[in-house]
């Protein structure tokens, strides 16, 4: 992609700047990057940088992104798996794959000791066949965040909704029941 600051290329979240590097700063984020300059820019708004548009065809399908995330996870590349899940969620948030990805991402973030981000993933699950897993993951994230009242409330909700769940005995033991 060509920007006013130079050419930026990306392949699987690896970025390179094709220009004189003086005054440039690349800020990579999960599956994307922002290109900034530390050099003085013209004050004319017509010459200010606009974020480059990503061609629709350049965005992988939900199926491809989910396969990518699962492959990275299978290869032990958790950070790249997280990036692929987040790309899927950003570009295809209402897809069937995104629903499952929210749970997988939340669980992966819990394992990576990122409970706040995991909680957001579980909370954004829109319901469906994995609601039990989403609520259980949410309880784990809340517990790691030290939010005892919310853990208690979510645990009570879980046990009311899923009394015969495989997770129920553990939750009951944690609640002293």
C-alpha positions in Angstrom: 0.0 0.0 0.0 1.3 3.5 -0.8 0.8 6.3 1.6 2.0 9.9 1.6 4.9 8.7 3.9 6.0 5.8 1.7 5.1 2.3 0.8 3.9 0.0 3.5 3.6 -3.8 2.9 2.1 -6.3 5.3 2.2 -10.1 5.2 0.7 -11.9 8.2 1.2 -8.9 10.4 4.8 -8.3 9.5 5.3 -4.8 8.3 8.0 -3.0 6.3 8.5 0.6 5.4 9.7 1.3 1.9 11.0 4.8 2.2 13.7 6.9 3.8 13.2 5.9 7.4 14.1 9.3 8.9 11.2 10.7 10.8 8.9 7.6 10.5 7.5 5.5 13.2 5.6 2.3 12.6 3.1 1.3 15.4 2.0 -2.3 14.8 -1.1 -3.6 16.4 -2.8 -6.9 16.1 -3.2 -7.5 12.3 -2.7 -3.8 11.4 -0.3 -0.9 11.7 -0.3 2.8 11.9 2.4 4.8 10.2 3.3 8.1 11.8 5.9 10.7 11.1 7.9 12.7 13.6 8.9 15.2 10.9 6.9 18.4 10.6 3.9 18.0 8.3 2.3 20.8 6.3 -0.5 22.6 8.1 -2.7 22.5 5.0 -5.6 20.0 5.7 -5.6 19.0 2.1 -2.1 17.6 2.5 -2.8 15.8 5.8 -2.6 12.0 5.8 -5.8 10.0 5.6 -5.7 6.4 6.7 -5.3 4.2 3.7 -8.3 2.2 2.7 -7.8 -1.5 2.6 -9.3 -3.0 -0.5 -12.2 -5.3 0.3 -10.6 -8.1 -1.6 -7.4 -7.8 0.4 -9.2 -8.9 3.6 -9.3 -12.7 4.0 -12.6 -14.5 4.5 -13.8 -15.4 7.9 -13.0 -19.1 7.2 -9.5 -18.2 6.1 -8.8 -16.1 9.2 -10.2 -18.7 11.5 -8.0 -21.4 9.9 -5.0 -19.0 10.2 -5.7 -18.5 13.9 -6.0 -22.2 14.5 -2.9 -23.0 12.5 -0.9 -20.4 14.4 -2.2 -21.8 17.7 -1.3 -25.3 16.6 2.2 -24.1 15.8 2.5 -22.6 19.3 2.4 -19.1 18.0 -0.1 -17.7 20.5 0.6 -14.0 19.7 0.0 -14.6 16.0 -3.1 -16.6 16.7 -4.5 -13.7 18.8 -3.7 -11.3 16.0 -5.6 -13.6 13.5 -8.6 -13.9 15.8 -8.7 -10.1 16.3 -8.5 -9.5 12.6 -11.4 -11.9 12.1 -13.4 -10.1 14.7 -12.6 -6.7 13.3 -13.4 -7.4 9.7 -16.2 -10.0 10.1 -17.8 -9.4 13.5 -21.1 -11.0 12.7 -19.9 -14.1 11.0 -20.4 -17.6 12.5 -16.6 -17.9 12.7 -16.4 -14.7 14.8 -18.8 -16.1 17.4 -16.6 -19.1 18.0 -13.4 -17.0 17.7 -14.6 -14.8 20.7 -14.6 -17.9 23.0 -11.2 -19.2 21.6 -9.7 -15.7 21.9 -11.0 -15.2 25.4 -9.6 -18.6 26.5 -6.2 -17.9 24.8 -6.0 -14.5 26.5 -6.7 -16.0 29.9 -3.9 -18.5 29.3 -1.6 -15.6 28.3 -2.6 -13.8 31.6 -4.6 -11.0 29.9 -7.9 -11.3 31.9 -9.2 -7.8 31.0 -8.9 -8.5 27.3 -10.3 -12.0 27.8 -13.3 -10.6 29.7 -14.1 -8.2 26.7 -14.0 -11.2 24.4 -16.4 -13.2 26.5 -18.7 -10.3 27.0 -18.9 -9.7 23.3 -20.1 -13.2 22.6 -23.6 -12.7 21.2 -25.1 -16.0 22.4 -25.6 -19.3 20.9 -24.3 -22.8 21.3 -21.2 -21.6 23.2 -23.0 -19.4 25.8 -22.0 -21.9 28.6 -18.3 -21.6 27.7 -18.6 -17.8 27.4 -20.1 -17.4 30.8 -17.6 -19.8 32.4 -14.7 -18.0 30.7 -16.1 -14.7 32.0 -16.1 -16.1 35.5 -12.4 -17.0 35.2 -11.5 -13.6 33.8 -13.4 -11.9 36.6 -11.7 -14.1 39.2 -8.3 -13.2 37.8 -9.2 -9.5 37.9 -10.1 -9.9 41.6 -13.7 -8.8 41.1 -15.2 -11.1 43.8 -18.8 -9.7 43.8 -19.0 -10.1 40.0 -17.6 -13.6 40.2 -20.2 -14.6 42.8 -23.0 -13.1 40.7 -21.8 -14.7 37.4 -21.3 -18.0 39.2 -24.9 -18.0 40.6 -26.2 -17.2 37.1 -24.1 -20.0 35.6 -25.3 -22.5 38.1 -28.9 -21.4 37.6 -28.6 -21.7 33.8 -26.4 -24.8 33.6 -26.8 -26.9 36.8 -25.7 -30.1 35.1 -22.6 -28.5 33.4 -19.3 -30.2 33.6 -18.1 -26.9 35.1 -20.8 -26.9 37.8 -19.0 -29.0 40.4 -15.9 -26.8 40.3 -18.0 -23.6 40.6 -19.9 -25.1 43.5 -16.7 -26.1 45.3 -15.3 -22.5 44.7 -18.5 -21.1 46.2 -18.3 -23.5 49.2 -21.5 -25.4 48.3 
